[in-house]
Amino acid sequence: MIQKNKWAWAWIPILYFTQGLPYVMVVTVSVIMYKKLGVSNADIGLYTSWLYLPWVIKPLWSPLLDLKSTKRNWFLSMQLLIAIAFLGVGLSLPTNIFFVTSLACFWMAAFASATNDIAADGYYMIGLTQEKQSFFVGVRSTFYKLSTVTGQGLLVILAGFLENHYGDNTKAWSITMVCAAAMMLVLTIANFFTTPKFESSAAIEQDKPTGFLEVFSSFFRKSGMGLSLAFVLFFRLGESQLVKMASPFLLDSPEVGGLGYSTAEVGTIYGTIGVIMLTVGGILGGVLISRDGLKKWMLLMVLSLNVPNVFYAFLAITKTTSLVAVVTTVVLEQFGYGFAIAGFMVFLIYIAEGVSKTSHYAIATGFMALGMMLPGLISGYVQEWLGYDGFFIWVVIAALPSIILLKYIKYPPNYGKKVVSVNE
């Protein structure tokens, strides 16, 4: 018998911080790194967006994690593999074939990270009651995003400092990636000591798929799944493109439409007050859903994700380099993302409900990753075609499909709301 909710405040923050760090290093920090190493925007958008693929196809092997070993063993081994992959990136950068070799290491990290996600999310759903899943969704999303800000903020600040110190971008980023590998190793050790071994054989048997193909067919047979998956695909249509080009926009020179910020400045902007607003947004989203249910806040959450994109368009059109304007834009983006993603993750938990929910959640998040990958593939080409001003205007327009679909998707209005026991 599982002891539900055991040590939740200890392991959820660390586990989801560890889940977020490799993701941001692969899909976001790699963009900044390659930009500083002289790779073009078109190649950055194309090749780094393909790195989303493991998160898209992870449902193909998700049932295997239910059939073999425990989820705890899976995520600990994958986290160790990610640390090795980041070390490989750092050691490969000084070579003449750094682009190919570093991409290969990022691919290894991406597959390990996607597998780690399946195991960690399954562990979360087995180890918590439904009420606590909704309550902690704000905490898990906040620490997940805090890790992305750590990667996109603190590690980028470190890279910028080392660029200035050594006058050698390659050496600076090589050291930074080795530091990322060390951080992943420390987090793996922390997870080893904080995550309880509560996966009994009975619990694994209960959540085990009845058959490999049945996992997929039962997911797609759920009522309203077509519209739900369309919403999942379009929810982050604007953000999926903005996240690829926001850093190049801040780093590029004014002559090509950028704002001309340094690597350290970009890292500092994302790693200071943005962290605070992200934390507030994520925790607030989870608390409000737990109090009122998902329905009441879903529209506001969709808007909070997309409205800050208007400010990026304003910066690009006016070409303002004002630090106040840039920081305000990033602050609104971080708060809006934290607030919105809390609702989005609760919706994904809802469509994964039922038998084989671990594998079904992996399928749902696979579609989420597909919604990030496909627009990201062309983001660099669209930016080069439209310029930064036209690109960010397009990103604003890209919010419309999710807003329209929100009217048609079906889910219980009070889903995620805390149920008060008659004994309380």
Order of alpha helices (4+ residues) and beta strands (2+ residues): alpha-alpha-alpha-alpha-alpha-alpha-alpha-alpha-alpha-alpha-alpha-alpha-alpha-alpha-alpha-alpha-alpha-alpha-alpha-alpha-alpha
